[in-house]
Amino acid sequence: MKRKRESVEIETTARTKPSKHSDDNGKDASTQERDTDTDINTAIGKMDNRLLADYVAQRSKRFGEDLSLVELEDIHVPESAILDTSEWNRDRLAANLPDFLIYVAQQHGASTDLFQAPAKPGSPHTLVLTGAALRAAELSRVLRKFQSKEATVAKLFAKHIKLKDATDFIKKTRINIGVGTPTRIVDLLTGRALGLEKLERVIIDTSYLDRKKRSIFDMKETQQPLVRLLNMDELKSRYTTTESPVKLIFY
């Protein structure tokens, strides 16, 4: 049966919460509902911030089997850090990401216009994190609608882009949205090329499944750098503050 195309208008009808039964492979259907037509995990979009915090904690425990309970608590992402977008009822496809960002900005407020870049080079208001360079390139293309002469949608991934070249580019470029992989973004942050002073939101490309049906949280090589990034002091200290807060948004 073909899927009906949904309206291109931004909609806010509440979604039905995922069920807790297991699928035929023994996986919890609340965290894995694959749409065979689009290769996305549709369960992610139905989760509120509490369920998403639990989802992240489960994945951290899975790949942190050598960590103590105290160490796991140290890398815990609080539900208060996560913006609940479960009312947005369109498929979380690459093509729909620009409208999703507009929805987030309209419904939950934004200090900076999505089309504008902070005056300081290398200080985006939005970071988009995904698991692979090819996916990051795809998301960068669809987000170009927010680009102008004064605001660059920057590619922040390693494929064909040397770290030094990326560093030099970022230090002289006004960026509104940065799109990349966790490992490269951690490298740019630790090298002080990328700044977080103006950051308002981190979009995590969680619904997308690769050819092996894995998300960014299902692979150790992407999950661990992602959790490390989300727990950097520069971000973690701003999850619960009312002054210059940063929100985590799962797409």
C-alpha positions in Angstrom: 0.0 0.0 0.0 1.4 3.4 -1.0 1.8 5.9 1.7 -0.3 9.0 1.5 1.6 12.3 1.0 1.2 14.6 3.9 0.6 18.3 3.6 3.6 20.5 3.3 2.2 22.8 5.8 3.6 22.7 9.3 1.2 20.7 11.4 1.0 20.3 15.2 -1.5 17.5 15.6 -0.5 15.2 18.5 1.0 11.9 17.6 0.0 8.6 19.2 2.5 7.4 21.7 4.4 4.2 20.7 3.3 0.9 22.1 5.6 -1.2 24.4 5.2 -4.6 22.7 8.1 -6.3 21.0 8.4 -6.9 17.3 9.2 -10.1 15.5 13.0 -9.7 16.1 12.6 -9.3 19.8 13.3 -5.5 19.8 11.2 -3.1 21.8 8.7 -1.7 19.2 8.7 1.6 21.2 12.3 2.3 20.1 12.3 0.6 16.6 9.4 1.1 14.2 11.0 1.0 10.8 9.1 2.6 7.9 10.1 0.3 5.0 9.2 3.0 2.4 11.5 5.7 3.9 14.2 3.9 6.0 13.4 5.9 9.1 12.6 4.8 12.6 9.1 6.4 13.0 9.1 5.6 16.8 11.6 8.4 17.5 9.2 11.1 16.4 6.5 9.8 18.7 8.7 10.0 21.9 8.4 12.8 24.4 11.5 14.1 26.2 11.2 11.5 29.0 11.1 8.6 26.6 14.0 10.1 24.6 16.1 10.5 27.7 15.5 6.8 28.5 16.4 5.9 25.0 19.7 7.7 25.2 20.4 6.1 28.6 19.7 2.6 27.3 22.2 3.2 24.4 24.8 4.6 26.8 24.5 1.5 29.0 24.7 -0.8 26.0 28.0 0.7 24.8 29.3 1.6 28.2 29.4 -1.9 29.7 32.7 -1.2 31.4 31.3 2.0 33.1 30.2 2.0 36.7 26.7 3.3 37.7 28.3 6.6 38.8 30.1 7.0 35.5 26.9 6.2 33.6 25.1 8.9 35.7 27.9 11.4 34.7 27.0 11.0 31.0 23.3 11.0 31.6 21.3 13.4 29.4 18.5 14.9 31.5 15.0 15.0 30.1 14.8 18.7 30.8 17.6 19.2 28.2 15.4 17.7 25.5 12.8 19.6 23.6 9.6 17.7 23.1 8.6 17.8 19.4 6.3 14.7 19.4 3.4 16.9 18.2 5.1 17.5 14.9 3.5 14.8 12.8 5.4 14.7 9.5 7.9 12.0 8.6 11.4 13.0 9.7 12.9 12.8 6.3 15.8 14.8 5.0 13.5 16.9 2.8 11.3 17.8 5.8 14.2 19.1 8.0 13.9 22.7 6.9 10.2 22.8 7.8 11.0 21.1 11.1 13.6 23.8 12.0 11.0 26.5 11.2 8.4 24.6 13.4 10.9 24.5 16.3 11.8 28.2 16.0 8.1 29.2 15.7 6.7 27.0 18.4 9.5 27.1 21.0 11.1 30.5 20.3 14.5 31.5 18.9 16.8 34.3 19.8 18.3 34.4 16.3 16.5 34.2 13.0 17.3 30.9 11.2 18.5 32.8 8.2 20.9 35.0 10.1 24.4 34.1 11.4 26.0 35.5 14.6 28.5 38.2 13.9 31.4 36.1 15.3 32.9 33.7 12.8 32.5 30.0 13.6 29.7 30.5 16.1 26.5 28.8 14.7 23.1 29.0 16.4 22.2 25.5 15.2 24.2 22.3 15.0 22.9 19.2 13.2 24.5 15.9 14.1 24.3 12.8 12.0 26.1 9.5 11.8 27.9 9.6 8.4 29.5 12.1 6.0 27.2 11.2 3.1 24.1 11.8 5.2 25.6 15.1 6.5 26.2 16.2 2.9 22.5 15.4 2.1 21.3 17.4 5.1 23.6 20.3 4.2 22.0 20.4 0.7 18.4 20.6 2.0 19.4 23.3 4.5 20.9 25.6 1.9 17.6 27.4 1.9 18.8 29.1 5.0 22.1 30.2 3.4 23.0 33.7 2.2 26.1 35.8 1.6 26.2 36.6 5.3 25.2 33.2 6.6 26.8 29.9 5.7 25.4 26.4 6.2 28.8 24.7 7.0 29.8 21.1 6.3 31.5 19.8 9.4 32.6 16.3 8.5 35.8 14.6 7.6 35.1 13.1 4.1 37.3 14.9 1.6 37.8 17.8 4.1 41.0 17.9 6.1 40.8 19.1 9.7 43.2 22.0 9.0 41.2 23.2 6.0 38.0 23.0 8.0 39.5 24.9 10.9 40.8 27.7 8.6 37.4 28.0 6.9 35.4 28.1 10.1 37.6 30.8 11.7 36.9 33.2 8.9 33.2 32.3 8.1 30.0 33.4 9.7 28.0 30.3 10.2 24.3 30.0 11.0 23.9 26.2 10.8 26.7 23.6 11.1 26.0 20.1 9.8 28.4 17.2 10.6 29.4 14.1 12.4 30.1 13.9 16.2 33.8 13.0 15.8 34.7 15.9 13.5 32.6 18.4 15.6 34.4 17.3 18.8 37.7 17.8 17.0 36.7 21.3 15.9 35.5 22.2 19.4 38.6 20.9 21.2 40.7 22.7 18.7 38.8 25.9 19.5 37.9 26.4 15.8 34.1 26.1 16.5 32.4 28.2 19.1 29.3 27.5 21.2 28.7 30.9 22.6 25.7 31.6 20.3 24.4 28.0 20.1 20.7 27.6 20.8 19.9 24.1 19.6 21.5 20.7 18.7 19.5 18.7 16.2 20.3 14.9 16.4 19.4 13.0 13.3 18.1 10.0 15.2 15.3 8.6 13.0 17.5 8.0 10.0 18.6 4.4 9.4 21.5 3.4 7.3 21.6 0.4 4.9 22.1 -1.9 7.8 19.1 -0.4 9.6 21.3 1.3 12.2 20.8 4.8 13.7 23.4 7.2 15.1 22.8 5.6 18.5 23.1 2.0 17.3 26.8 2.1 16.4 29.6 2.4 18.9 31.8 4.5 16.6 29.0 7.2 16.4 27.2 6.8 19.7 30.3 7.3 21.9 31.5 10.5 20.3 28.0 11.8 20.3 27.5 11.2 24.0 30.9 12.7 24.6 29.9 15.8 22.7 26.5 16.1 24.5 28.3 16.0 27.8 31.0 18.6 27.1 31.0 21.2 29.9 30.3 24.0 27.4 27.0 22.3 26.5 26.0 20.5 29.7 26.1 23.6 31.8 23.5 25.3 29.6 20.9 22.5 29.4 19.0 23.7 32.5 19.9 27.4 32.7 17.6 30.2 31.7 20.4 32.3 30.4 21.6 31.3 26.9 20.1 27.8 27.1 20.8 25.0 24.7 18.1 22.5 23.7 18.6 19.0 22.4 16.2 18.1 19.6 15.7 14.6 18.2 14.8 14.4 14.5 
